[in-house]
Structures are given as C-alpha cells and as structure tokens.
Amino acid sequence: MQNLSIFDINISSKLTGIFEQLQSTLRKFDFSDIKEKELYSKVQSINPKQDIVLEDIEWLYEDYEKLSDVFDGLDSDFSFLDSELANYLKKIIYSRNIAKREKIVILISHIEKLIEECLDESFGKSGIKQEVKNAINSKLDKVTGANIGRCYILAITNIVFARTDAFNDEIDKRIPFRNHILHNGIYQYSDSEISQMYFVLLSFIKNILIGGWAIKYGAFD
C-alpha cells in the first residue's frame, strides 16, 4: 500500500493531528501489537448487547469540544471517497432547509453503506456488526494509522447498531442508536437530546471518514 503524506490528500488538519498524536502515544510503549493497547481494550469494552451510555463512549469524540470543531474541514474529509453516497451525505449535512432531527434519520439510515465504502468491503448477510468485525479483526496487527482507524470504526459500529431491545435500562437518547430510531421514530426525543445526538453522530461520521482515509492510503504508517 502506498504511503502518502498528509499533504497529498485534502483532509482536515485537526483530524490528521489527532491521528498523529494518538499514534505517537501508542508507540511510546514497548508492545507493537495494537490489540495490546488501551485503545483496543476500550473498543472491546463496548458490548452492543449491553447498556451503553454517553459517558462510556466520550473517548471516541473527546477531541471535539463543539459542533464547529466537527465541521472544521468536514467537507474535505469526504473527498477521498468521491462517491455518490459521499456527495449525498454532504448535501444533507450542509443543507439549511433540513432540521437536525430529520438529518439524523437520513444520515443514520446511510451509515452502514458509509462504513462499507470506508472499509472498501462488500458486506454479505451476516449482519453489519459481524461483517465489520470480520473485516477488521483479521487485519489488526501492529500500530498503524490504518489499524487505529479500524478500531474506531469497529467501536462506532457496535454503538450505532447496538441491540437496544436487549438493554436493561432506558436507552440514552443522546446516542444515535440506528435500529431504535428507525424502528420507533424520533418524535419523542427532546430538542436537547437531538442537539447532543447530532453532535455525536457527526463526530462518528468524521471519525469513520478519517479511518477510511487512513486505511485506503496507509496514512501515518
């Protein structure tokens, strides 16, 4: 896989900085296997069949303090895909005529296809969580930008596609649980919950994109 510098692809500078910092931190340890790192342990701690609350997953978007941080370079983050899906999602995100509540429904209904494109995989019929796990775990070895991206994508998949019907407590409505929203609707969510969820969802999408970019170009390896 060809290694490219961060200047070869039009991607947001904040996000490349995040990946470089994370990779540098991970490489300070003696181990070379990413599965021996704290990052992978955090990913493994997310069980899509058990209750998930926002406070447990804040590490996935802790580098973004507000929505404007997520929007910083987001248009460029889509550029490596150059697909009909990417162009469509950008139009939805940047539309001034669609409310956040409706944007969430549209974006979350296309997130499986976005993950598929970013992993450059063709999913079968095993279910999205199993397909992503199969596509990612077999490739995880040393600490690379691509493998950091794979870890983030795996964690986000297990959250977004969690089996909320198996949860013991009431779901955290600040988290974009795809199946719950598409099966039950979104009209009962408060404006505050919608605002927080939109921030989390766009943060997830941004991290999926940078993960896909790192995988495609071997960036930071």
SULHU-V463896 format. One record per run of one state. SS is the DSSP state (H for helix, E for strand, - for the rest). FROM is the first residue (numbers start at 1). TO is the last residue. Records with the same first field share a line. If there is no record, write none. Layout:
# SULHU-V463896
SS = FROM-TO  FROM-TO
This chain:
# SULHU-V463896
- = 1-12  27-32  37-37  45-53  61-66  72-73  78-83  95-99  110-110  120-127  138-141  143-144  161-163  167-177  185-190  218-221
H = 13-26  34-36  38-44  54-60  67-71  74-77  84-94  100-109  111-119  128-137  145-160  164-166  178-184  191-217
E = 33-33  142-142
